[in-house]
Amino acid sequence: MENLSVSAIVQTGQVEVVWIRVPDAVRIFGLSRSGLYELITAGKIKSTCLKKQGAVRGIRLINYNSLAAFIENASNERSAA
């Protein structure tokens, strides 16, 4: 498989993306980084952090489906209003 970005993989349907990194979520969904972290803190989307034991920093991953569902629900609520 050629070297594709996450958004290209999603668009071509080559694999089902389950977890994406914060920069990819920002780029794909058009959210700000801080807005994404606000959604995580509020528990509105699923997220996990992968880090080595005892490490302060790690890799924050966002569940693609939970973020897509949140945006879809927000869109439906605005349409109904």
C-alpha positions in Angstrom: 0.0 0.0 0.0 1.3 3.4 -0.9 2.0 5.9 1.9 -1.4 7.7 2.4 -2.4 10.2 5.0 -5.2 9.2 7.4 -7.7 11.5 5.6 -6.8 9.8 2.2 -7.3 6.4 3.7 -10.7 7.4 5.1 -11.8 8.9 1.8 -10.7 5.8 -0.2 -12.2 3.4 2.3 -9.1 1.2 2.3 -9.2 0.5 6.0 -11.6 1.3 8.8 -9.9 3.9 11.0 -10.9 3.5 14.6 -8.4 5.8 16.4 -6.8 8.9 15.1 -4.3 11.4 16.5 -5.2 14.9 17.5 -3.7 16.6 14.4 -5.6 14.3 12.1 -8.9 14.9 14.0 -8.3 18.6 13.7 -7.6 18.4 10.0 -10.4 15.9 9.1 -13.2 17.5 11.2 -12.1 21.1 11.1 -12.1 21.5 14.8 -9.6 23.5 16.8 -7.1 21.6 19.0 -8.5 23.3 22.1 -12.1 22.6 21.1 -11.2 19.0 20.7 -9.7 18.8 24.1 -12.8 20.5 25.6 -14.9 17.7 24.1 -12.6 15.1 25.6 -12.7 16.8 29.0 -16.5 17.0 28.9 -16.7 13.3 28.1 -18.5 14.0 24.8 -16.0 11.9 22.7 -13.9 8.9 23.4 -10.2 9.3 23.8 -7.2 7.5 25.2 -3.6 8.3 25.9 -0.9 5.8 25.1 2.3 6.3 27.1 5.0 4.3 28.7 4.7 3.5 32.4 5.9 6.5 34.4 6.0 8.8 31.4 4.5 12.3 31.6 3.7 12.6 27.9 2.1 10.2 25.5 0.2 9.9 22.3 -3.4 11.1 22.6 -5.8 9.2 20.3 -9.4 10.1 19.5 -12.0 7.6 18.6 -13.0 8.4 15.0 -16.6 7.1 15.3 -17.4 8.9 18.6 -16.2 12.2 17.1 -18.1 11.7 13.9 -21.3 10.7 15.9 -20.9 13.8 18.1 -20.7 16.1 15.0 -23.6 14.3 13.4 -25.8 14.6 16.5 -24.9 18.3 16.8 -25.8 18.9 13.2 -29.1 17.1 13.7 -30.0 19.1 16.8 -29.3 22.3 14.9 -31.4 21.2 12.0 -34.3 20.4 14.2 -34.2 23.7 16.0 
